[in-house]
């Protein structure tokens, strides 16, 4: 009897996967993101991070603002 219950549950898994994929296609909400950075010319790799991440987020449809302070301004 427990084997039959197990097989019934396993047979229902593909149906749950189809229902889950329909929920995954729901419209996505555009976020408003603000990033701050204080990294400057002493470490160009770290200074580039907010710009690289901001670009990727903007391409995904989000609104991005970058707030620079300290060494990052120059």
N, C-alpha and C positions, 0 to 999 in steps of 0.2 A: 504494500500500500504506500509506503513512504517513497518507493522508487517511482510510482506513478505520479505522486505529488511533485517530486523533483523534476520529472520529465515535463510535466505541465508547466511548471514555472520556467524551465529552460526554453520551452516553445514560445512563451510570451515575451521573451527578451527582445527579439527583433521588432516586435510591435512597439515596445517601449522606446527603442532606439529611434524609430521613425517619429514618434510623438516628441521626443527630445530634440530632434533636428528641426522640427517645425518651430519650437520655442526659440531655438538658436537664431532663427532668421528674423526675429523681432527687430524693429527699428532701434538703432543705437542712439543714445543721447550724446550730443556734443558737449564736452566739458569745457570749462574756463579754467585754464591752468596758469599759475604764476610761479616762475622759478627765480631764485636769487643765486647770485654767484659773486664771490669775492676773490676768486682765483685770477691772478694777473699774468704778466709776461714771464714771471719766474718759472711757471710751469704751464707751457702752452697746451699740453694734453688735457690737463684738468680745466683750463680756461675754455676749451672748445666744447666740453660736455654739455652745458646748457643750450648751446646753439645746435648741436647735433640732435639732442633729444627734443628740443623745441621744433626743429624742422620735421622730425619723424612724427611728432604729435600733430603738427599742423597738417601734414599730408593725410593723416588719419581723420581729419575733419574737426579737430578741436581748436579752440581759440587759445593762443599761447602769448604770454607776456614774459619778458625776461628783465629782471631787476638787477642791475649791476651796482656794486658798491666797492669802495676801497680800491685795491689794485686793479680790479677788473675794469674800472672805468677807463684807465689808461691802457 
